[in-house]
Amino acid sequence: MNEITGILNIFGPIFGLVGTMLIFFFGIPPLVDDGGYSCLVADGADKKRVRKIKFYKNSGRTGLILILLSFLAQLAIELMSLKIL
């Protein structure tokens, strides 16, 4: 039981830190523009920009998932210390 708590104590904050950094650099996914259209080009989407936007969305989602995992790890540690898990 102590080994699991130790592992969660290490990886919980790491997941939270990495997730927060991803969201800081790439933004929250729904707030990122997903059209790929340039204001000067009206006939179609720029494929390079669309790929970049997809990368930003995926990075933001990964950040949110890592923050969620961090929270769940900290919750599990607390429940283990209270002998609930």
N, C-alpha and C positions, 0 to 999 in steps of 0.2 A: 504494500500500500504506500509506503514512504517513497519507493522508487517512482511510482506513477505520479505522486504529488510533486516530486522533484522535477520530473520531466515536464509536467504541466507548468510548474513555476518558471521553467526556462523558456519554453516555447510560447506560452501565453503572451507575455510582454513582447516577444520578438514578432509574433503575428500582428499584434496591435501596432507596433512601430512601423513595420513594413506596409501594412494596410493603410495607415495614416499617411505615410509618405507617398504611396501610389495615388491616393485621393488628392493629396496636395498638388502633386505634379500633373496629374491627368484629369482631375475634376470628377464630379459626381456624374454618372452616366446620363441621366435624363436632362442634365443641363448642357450637354455637349451638342453642338449643331451636328445634325446627321444628314444634311442634304448634299453636301459636297459641291454646291454650286458657288461659283465666283460671282462677284457683283459685276464684273466686266464681261463675262461670258454667259450668255443667256440660252445657248442652244444645247447645253448638256452638262453633265457632271464631270468633274475632273477625277479620273480614276485614282490618281496618286493621292489626292485629298480624301477620297472616300476610304481608301485603305488606312490612311492616317487616322481618320475619325473612328473607324472600326477598332483600331489599335487602342485609341484613347478610351473608347467605351469599354473594351475588354479589360484594360488596365484598371479603370475605375471600379468595375464589377469585382475584379479580383481583390482590390483594396477593401471593398465592403465585406466580402466573404472572409478575408483575413481578420478584420476587426470583429466580425461575428464569432469566428473561431477563438479569438482572444478572450472575448467575453465569456463564451461557454467554458473555456479552460479555467478561467478565474472562478466561475460559478461552481465547476466541478471540484476545484480545490477547496472552496469554502464548504461545500456539502460533505466532502471527505473529512474535513477537520471537525465537523459537527457529527460525524459518524452516521450520516444519513445515507451515503453511498458506500 
